[in-house]
Amino acid sequence: MTQKPVHVVGGGLAGSEAAWALAKAGVPVILHEMRPVRGTEAHQTPKFAELVCSNSFRSDEWEANAVGLLHRELRLSGSLVLKAADAHRVPAGAALAVDREGFSQAVTDAIEAEPLIDIRREEVAGLPPEEWGSTIVATGPLTSPALAQAIREATGEDSLAFFDAIAPIIHKDSIDFSKAWLQSRWDKGDGKDYVNCAMDKDQYEAFIAALRAGEKTEFKDWEKDTPYFEGCLPIEVMAERGIETLRFGPMKPVGLRDPATERRPYAVVQLRQDNALGTLFNMVGFQTKLKYGEQSRVFRMIPALANAEFARLGGIHRNTFINSPRVLDAGLRLKARPNLRFAGQVTGVEGYVESAAIGLLAGRFAAAEALGQPFVPPPPVTAFGALLAHITGGGDAKTFQPMNCNFGLFPPLENVPTKGKKHFDRKKAHAHRAAEALDAWLGNSQAAQ
């Protein structure tokens, strides 16, 4: 009997991961991607898994950070996204950052070479038709307006939305290294993975004033009440919250020492390598809604960037996500149309690896269903399980907002010592409990196949 294909709509990180998981399980896939037939406000290429914001997958320390733990779980589960990320890693201290071009090309090459994946370059302008059968919608935060409207009509829920901003990228040879130095915070990684651009008190305060006064992107009337995602605020929005806000945020000087003064700087702007050649660096945490001319003027107030040449200026775009706790079941299926699963950032997870993780799980759910096999969800004590539980019921539907993976989503630890609590490493305890549970889950999943 010929296996009926599963359709996947969207070729971003989640869609690519879902399609890969299905194909590796032996299930044929029809992958629909509208680029380049129809573009988006943020994408620049037709490649799969293109990174439109930062090139960082964030912390890779699995025993100390929930995102690093998610990296580990993805690697052990055969993730295409993590395999490509590891192959195109660039220096970033304790973080996993990638050469964005090499990364997306690697994912594209793998998808195109997989015989069980049939690629269709076309827009799916409404909800996938019933006759498609099992379908995964992984259209991401830049879901086309026609499909977003169809989702609203099917669920009876207004689609929630927020703005997301992109940080500028700078040519390395335009950085003044007489006023900058190489160092990672606390000398992590290779110890010299970031370019640090120091500012003294007067320079910092003048910079904050310029950020506040700079001309911003104007929103349309229907966009004005759309909230920002707190984890990716534009730099000027942070500046408006108080003069010290940035010094305790992306411009915090802790863990650094300026070799020119042999002291910790008053404030610092960090730049992170953006490509394998090391010719491009992005401004860490400097996503912005300043107009292009203002970005060049204001960011050149940073002493080491007085003559900066920008390979890409920052920008802002509207992201869309559904109220997953209300409209999805525990298997990521739309309650109103159970043949449809949702995956990635459109479900309300925030971040590259979170998006890929939900894509992988959606692919595994759909593969098990297609093959007539039981599929047990990942244990809630794992990063996979904690993230899945949050978007399918753990989050409050009344106040649901995008969420990064964090240990606050994990079930409480048992048998926490009452003595010596100060020295008890909760993060490490969460991580090791998750590792043990994941090993058992993967073993059971492979046995079922």
N, C-alpha and C positions, 0 to 999 in steps of 0.2 A: 504494500500500500504506500502510495506517495504521501509524504508528510506535508500537510498544508502549511504554508509559510506564515510566520508572524510578521505583521507590519510594524515598523518603527518609524515614527514621524519626528524628524529632527536629527541632525548630524553633529550636535555639540558633544560635550564630554559625556553627558548622560546617555544620549542616543547612541553614540559610538560604543560605549561600554555595554549597553543593553544588547545591541546587535552582536557584539563580540561574544558575550556570555551565551546567547542563543546559539550562535554558530558553533561554539566550542562544545555545546551539549548535543550537537548534531541536528539542530532544528534550522530549516531554511528561513531566511530573513529577506524581506523587501524593505530597504532603507530609503525613506523619502527625505530629501534635503532640498529646500527651495533655492539656496544659493548655488550658482550665480543668477538663476532666472529672476529671483527677487532678492534684493539685498536688505540689510537692516541699518539702523542708525549707527551701529558700532562696528560691525564686521568689515574687514577689508579684503578678504580672500574667500575662495570657495572651499577651502580645506576643511576637513573634519576636525572637530575639537580645537578650533581656533581660540586662542586666549585674547579676549578683547580688553581686559583690564590689566592687573598686575601679572608678572611672570612668576610669582611666588605661590607655592603650594603650602606655605607656612611651615611651622615647626615639624621637624622630622624625628624628634626625640620621643619615642613611643612610651617610655616609662614616666615621662614628665608632662606630657601634653596630650590631650584627647585627640587632636588632629594628627599628631604623630602616631598615635595608636591606630587611628583610621588608616593611615598610610600602611602600617604593618598588616592590617587585616585585608586591605586591598591587594597587597603584594602576594600574600598567602592564598588569596582566592583567584589568582590568575588575571588580575586587572590589566587590561591593555593600556589604560591611561598611566598607571604607575610604572609599567614597563617602559613606556616611551619617555616618561619623565626622568627615570633613573638613567636612561641612555643619553639624555641630552641635558644633564645637570650642569649648572654653572655655580661658581662659588657664592655662598650666601650664609656663612656661619652655620648655625644649627638648623637653618631652614632648608627646605627643598625648593630651589628655584631652577628654572629651565630656560634654555634658548628657545624662545617661543616659536620661531620658524621651524627649527629642527624638530621640535616636539610635535607640532601639528602635522608636519610632513610625515613623520613616522607613523602617527595614527592613521593618516590618510592612506599611506602605502599598505599598511596591514589590512585595512578595511577593503581596499580595492583588490588586494591579492587573495582574499578569502572567497573560495568558490561558492560557499553557501549564502553569501550576501549579494543580493541583487540591488544595485544602486539606481534610484530614480531621481533625477534632478527635476523636481517639480514642486509647486506649492500645493499644500493641502489646505484649501481655503475654508473648509468647514469641518465639522466633526467627521471622522472617518466613517464611511458607510458600514451598515450592519454586515453586509456580505463579505467584508474583509475578515470578519471573525476577530481573533485575538490581536489586539493592537496596543502598542505602547506609545503614548504621546509624550515626547521629550523635547518640546519646542523651546524650552528655556525661558528666561526672563524677557526675551524679545519676541515672544509669540506674535504672529501676524494678527492685525486687527480683526480680520474675518474669522479666524479660528478662535480668538479670544471671545468674540461675541457669541459664537456658537457654543462655547463652553458655558458662558453665562446663562444662555437660554436653556441648556440641558440640565444645569444644576440648580437653577432658580436662585443662585447666589450672585451678588455683585463680585466681580473679580477685584481683589485687593491689589494695590500697586504702590511702588515707592520709586524714588529716583536713585540711580547709582552713578557714580562719577569715576572718571579715568584720570590717572596721574600722567604727567608729561614724561617724555623720554629724551635724554640729552646725549649728544656726541661727546665721547670721552675726551677727545683732543681739544675740546673747547673749555674744559675745566681747568681752573688755575690751581695747580698742585702746590704752588708756593703758599697757598692759603687753605689747603685741604690735606688730609692724610688718610692712609689706609688702616682700618682697624675694625674688627667686629666687637660688639658689646661683650665685655668680660673675656675678650680674646677667644671666643668660641669659633668652631670650624677651623679654618686655616689661620685665624687670628687677624687676617687682613682682607676680609671679604667685602667690606663696604668702604665707599668713599665718604669721608666725614667733612662737612662744610660748617665750620664754627661761626658763631655770632656772639658778640659781646652784648651787654645789656642795652646800650643805646641802639645798636644795629637791630637787635631783636624787637625792641619796642617800636622803632620806625617801620619795621617790616609788618608787624601786627596792624599798625595804623593803616598801612597801604593795603593790606588784605581786606580790611573792613571797608575802606573807601573805594576799592576797585570796582569797576563796572562789571556787573554780573549778567549771566544769561537770563533773559526774560522768559517767563513761563506763559503759556496760554491760559485762558481763564479756567478751563476744565482741569488744568494741571496744578493749580495753585494750592490746593488742599492736600496734595499727595505727599505722604510723609517720606523722609529719608530713612534708609536703613542705618541704625546707630553704629554698626560696625564699619561703615564705609562713608563717613560724613565728609563733605567737601571741606577743604582746609579753611576756607573763609567762614564757613558756618561754625567751625570749632573756635575760630578767632573771635567771633561775635559773642561767645559764651563767657569770655573773660580773658584778660591779658595773659594770665598764667596757664591757660588751658593747653596750649600747644607745648609748653615746657614740661607738662606732665603727660603729654601724648606723643605724637610722632617726632617732636623736636626735643625729647628728654635727653639730657646729656649723661645719664648714669652709665657706668661701665666703660667710659671713654676717657682718654687723656690726650689733650692737645700737645703734640711735641714742641710746638712753638713756645708754649708757656709752662709746660710740665704740670699743668693743672687741668681739672675737669672744666670744659667750656661752659659758658652761661646757657647756651642753647646750641643745638646742632641739627643740620639737615643731612640725612643719610641718603646716599645713592647706591642702588643695588644693580649689579651686572644684569643685563637684559638679553644678551646673545652670547653664543659660544666664542666668538672672536674677541669679546671684551671691548668692543668699540662703542657700545650703547649702554647707558645706565639710566634707570628710572628713579624718580624721586619718591622715596618710600613714604607712604601715607599722605601724599600730596595730590590726591584726587581733588578736582576743582571744577567750579562752574563759572570761573572768571572768563570773560571774553578773551579771544586769542591775543589781541594787542596788549591787554592788561596782564596776561600771563607773562609775556616776554618782559614787560617793564617791571613788574613786581618781583618776579623770581630772579631777575638780574640784580636785585638789591642784596642778594646773598653774596658776600664778598668773593667766594671762590667761583661763583657763577656769573660774575659781572659781564663776561663775554660769551655766555652759554649759547650754543646753537642747538635748537630743538629738532629732533628727528620726528617727534610727534608731540603736539600740544594736548593738554588735558581736555576732557569733554564730559558731557552729562547725558544720560539717556533714561528713559522711563522703563522700569522693570515691572513685570506682571507675574502674579502668583495666585494660586487658588487657595481657598480656605480648606486645606486638606483635612484637618480633624473633623470637619463637618461633612465633607463630600466624598472622602475616600474610605475604603474598608482596610482591614489589617493587611491585605495583600496588594495594596496600592490600586485597587480597582475602583472606578467611579461607581458609586452606589446606584446612580440613575442609569448607567450603562455598563454592566459588569464585564463586558468584553473589552472595555477600554481600561488600560492601566496608565498611570501618570508617573513620570520619573524626572529627577533633576530639579533645577531651581524653580521650575514652575510649581513644584509641590510646596515651596516655602522653606527649603534648606538653602543656606547661604554659603557659598564657597565652592571652589573647583573640586576639591576631593569629596566634599559632601554630595555634590551633584553627581559625580562619578559613582559614588557608593550606592546611591539610590537607583542609578541606572543599572548597575550590576545586579542589585537585588531584584529589580523589576524584570530584568532579563532571565534571572534564575527562576523567579516565580512563573513567568510565562513559559519557560522551557519545560519545567516540571509538569505544568498543566497540559502542554501540547503532547508530552510523552506519556501522559496518564500516570504520572508518578506523584506520590505525596511530597510536599515540600514543607519542611518545618522552618518557620522563621528563625533568624538568628537569635540567640539568647539575649534578653534585655540587658545583661551585664556587659555585653560587647559594645564596641562603638557602633557597629552596624545596627544592633538591636536597639540601642538607646536612641539613635537618630530616627530609626523607623517608627519606634513607639511614640516619639514626640509628635511626628507629623500625622500619625494615623489615630490620634486620640489622646496622647499625653499633653499636647498643647491645648490651651484654652481657646476654643473656637471664637469666643467673643473678642478676644484681644490678640489673635494670632498674628505673629510677625515673623519674618525670616530669622532663622537661627543657625549659627555655626555649631559644630560639634564641640561639646564641652562636658566636663565631668559632672556638672550640675544636672545633666540629663540622665545620669546613670542611677540605678537603684542604690540606696544607702548600703554602705559596707556593714557586714556583720562582724561581731566579735572584735570591735575596735578596742584596743587596750585602754583601760582607765588610768593606768600609770604610764608616765613617760610620753604623754600625748604630744608634747612639744616636739618630740623627735620622731613621731609616727608619720611616715610619708604616705598620706592618703592617695596622692596621685599614683604613686608606684603600686600601692595596694590595689587600686582600681585596675591599673594596667595589667597586673599579673593575674588577677581574677578573670579579666577579659580574655587574656591569652589562653588560659586553661579552657575556658568555655568555648572559645573559637576553635581550638584544636578538636574538641569533641564534636562540635557542630559540623566542621568540614569533613571529619571522618564519617559521620552519619550521612551527610549529603552525597559523598562519593560512593558510599555503600549502596545508597538508594538508586544511583545511576548504574 
